[in-house]
């Protein structure tokens, strides 16, 4: 196919010294609204099938610009890794008639050992099988397949818990480099019952090397229960 797509850089603040973690909550919410508005605008181009929003913070995470920013890439195909996650969610739903992420939330809340924090609309947790030390997921408590369909109160709560998690990472890991990725449903079936959008945050504490590239298996020396405990104990005061 022809090379079709879009690549945009979202400048999160005009202040060169600020990071996403140090921004006021209302400014983080504005960044989230910018994500949503750009997705809705680019969805009008029917050639695009998927939009990836991600953030590389720090040189070790792949950031080539020091000024805090996020990136958006619109693609004419659904990436293989996204397809695998969506297809797995669909198969689980066909078998159980329930969303796998909704089941994960219920299980994690019940066990609580991997839950880091929660508010009215979101839960932050260390996933059961993390690829990287201190990897965390922020997941809506109510089923929602597409990030761009979130409502105002959800963006308010997401900005609070996102700032909280980034501040905890800075406190526990001394301002690490990290990547954030928003996993959302592809456009052809943006609204569905089987997929659940979420945000993944991955500090860059280990190297992806030959074994990982050759097998797709990741070596993680830190159990998720342990990382969740450290992050829970690093409670921060999130001020608007």
C-alpha positions in Angstrom: 0.0 0.0 0.0 1.0 3.6 -0.3 2.6 5.3 2.7 -0.4 7.1 4.2 -0.6 8.4 7.8 -0.3 11.3 10.1 2.3 12.1 12.8 1.6 14.9 15.3 3.5 16.1 18.3 1.5 17.4 21.3 3.4 20.0 23.3 2.1 19.5 26.9 3.3 22.9 28.3 5.1 26.0 27.1 7.3 25.8 30.2 10.6 24.0 29.3 11.3 23.0 32.9 8.0 21.2 33.6 7.2 17.5 33.1 3.8 15.8 32.8 4.2 14.8 36.5 4.8 18.3 37.7 1.9 19.9 35.7 -1.2 21.0 37.7 -4.0 18.5 37.3 -6.1 20.8 35.2 -3.2 21.2 32.7 -2.9 17.4 32.5 -6.6 17.2 31.8 -6.1 19.7 28.9 -3.5 17.4 27.4 -6.0 14.5 27.6 -8.6 16.6 25.9 -6.1 17.4 23.1 -5.6 13.7 22.6 -9.3 13.2 22.3 -9.9 16.1 20.0 -7.1 15.1 17.6 -8.4 11.5 17.5 -11.9 12.7 16.7 -10.6 14.9 13.9 -8.4 12.3 12.3 -11.1 9.7 12.5 -12.9 11.6 9.8 -10.3 10.4 7.3 -11.6 6.9 6.4 -8.1 5.8 5.3 -7.0 5.6 8.9 -7.7 2.4 10.9 -5.9 3.0 14.1 -4.4 5.9 16.1 -1.6 5.4 18.6 -0.9 8.0 21.3 2.3 7.5 23.2 4.8 9.4 25.3 8.6 8.9 25.4 9.9 10.6 28.5 13.7 10.7 28.9 16.5 9.7 26.5 16.5 6.1 27.7 12.8 5.9 26.7 13.5 7.1 23.1 12.8 10.8 23.6 14.7 12.9 21.0 13.3 16.2 22.4 13.9 17.3 25.9 10.8 19.5 26.1 7.9 17.4 27.5 5.6 16.2 24.8 3.5 13.3 23.5 3.1 11.9 20.0 0.2 10.7 17.9 0.5 8.5 14.8 -2.4 7.6 12.6 -2.0 4.4 10.6 -3.8 2.9 7.6 -3.7 -0.6 9.2 -4.3 -2.0 12.6 -0.8 -3.0 14.0 -0.2 -6.7 14.6 0.3 -6.3 18.4 -3.0 -4.4 18.7 -4.8 -7.1 16.6 -3.5 -9.8 18.9 -4.8 -8.0 22.0 -8.2 -7.2 20.4 -8.6 -10.7 19.0 -7.7 -12.2 22.4 -10.3 -10.0 24.1 -12.9 -11.0 21.5 -12.2 -14.7 22.0 -12.5 -14.4 25.7 -15.8 -12.5 25.4 -17.2 -15.1 23.0 -16.3 -17.8 25.5 -17.2 -16.1 28.8 -19.7 -13.4 27.5 -17.7 -10.9 29.6 -15.0 -8.4 29.0 -11.6 -9.8 30.1 -10.5 -6.4 31.4 -13.6 -6.1 33.5 -12.9 -9.5 35.0 -9.3 -8.5 35.7 -10.5 -5.4 37.6 -12.8 -7.5 39.7 -10.1 -10.0 40.5 -7.4 -7.4 41.3 -9.8 -5.5 43.6 -10.7 -8.7 45.4 -7.0 -9.7 45.9 -5.7 -6.1 46.3 -2.0 -7.1 46.2 -1.4 -5.6 42.8 -3.7 -2.6 43.2 -1.7 0.7 43.6 -4.5 3.3 43.8 -8.1 4.0 42.6 -10.6 6.7 42.4 -14.2 7.0 41.3 -13.6 6.1 37.6 -10.1 4.5 37.4 -7.9 1.8 39.0 -4.1 1.8 38.8 -2.5 -1.6 39.1 0.6 -3.7 38.4 -0.5 -6.2 35.8 -0.3 -9.9 36.6 2.6 -10.7 34.2 4.4 -7.4 33.7 7.1 -7.2 31.0 9.1 -4.6 32.9 9.8 -3.7 36.6 7.2 -1.3 38.0 5.1 -1.5 34.9 1.6 -0.2 35.7 -1.8 0.0 34.0 -4.5 2.6 34.4 -7.9 1.1 33.5 -11.4 2.6 33.5 -13.6 0.9 36.1 -16.7 1.1 33.8 -16.5 -0.8 30.5 -15.4 1.5 27.7 -13.7 0.4 24.5 -12.6 3.7 23.0 -10.5 6.4 24.8 -12.1 9.2 22.7 -15.6 8.3 24.0 -14.6 9.3 27.6 -16.7 12.0 29.3 -15.6 15.1 31.2 -15.7 13.5 34.7 -13.6 10.6 33.4 -10.9 12.9 32.0 -10.9 14.8 35.4 -10.4 11.5 37.3 -7.9 10.2 34.7 -5.8 13.4 35.1 -5.8 12.9 38.9 -4.7 9.3 38.9 -2.2 9.8 36.1 -0.4 12.6 37.9 -0.5 10.6 41.1 1.1 7.6 39.4 3.8 9.6 37.7 4.7 11.4 41.0 5.0 8.0 42.7 7.3 6.8 40.0 9.5 9.9 40.4 9.5 9.4 44.2 10.3 5.6 44.2 12.6 5.4 41.2 14.2 8.9 41.3 12.7 10.4 38.1 13.0 7.5 35.7 12.7 7.6 31.9 9.4 5.9 30.9 6.9 5.3 28.1 3.2 5.7 28.2 0.9 4.1 25.6 -2.9 4.4 25.2 -4.4 1.1 24.1 -7.8 1.8 22.5 -10.1 0.1 20.1 -9.5 0.3 16.3 -11.8 2.4 14.3 -13.8 -0.2 12.4 -15.4 -1.4 15.7 -14.5 1.5 18.1 -17.6 0.8 20.3 -17.9 -2.8 21.4 -18.4 -5.1 24.4 -15.2 -7.1 24.3 -12.4 -4.6 24.4 -11.5 -2.2 27.2 -9.2 0.8 26.6 -6.4 1.4 29.1 -3.1 3.2 29.6 0.2 1.5 30.2 3.1 3.1 31.9 6.5 1.4 31.6 9.6 2.8 33.4 12.9 2.1 31.5 14.8 0.2 34.2 16.0 -2.8 32.2 17.3 -3.4 28.6 15.4 -5.2 25.9 18.2 -7.3 24.4 18.8 -10.5 22.3 16.7 -12.9 24.4 13.7 -10.6 24.3 14.0 -9.8 20.6 14.5 -13.5 19.7 11.7 -15.0 21.8 9.1 -12.3 22.6 9.6 -13.2 26.3 10.6 -10.5 28.8 12.8 -10.9 31.8 11.4 -9.0 34.8 13.3 -9.4 38.1 10.6 -7.5 40.1 7.4 -9.3 41.1 4.3 -7.1 40.4 3.1 -7.6 44.0 6.4 -6.1 45.2 6.4 -3.1 42.8 2.7 -2.4 43.7 3.6 -2.4 47.4 6.4 0.1 46.9 4.2 2.4 44.8 1.3 2.1 47.3 3.5 3.2 50.1 4.8 6.2 48.1 1.4 8.0 48.4 1.6 11.5 47.2 -0.5 14.6 47.7 -2.0 15.4 44.3 -2.9 19.1 44.2 -5.1 20.7 41.6 
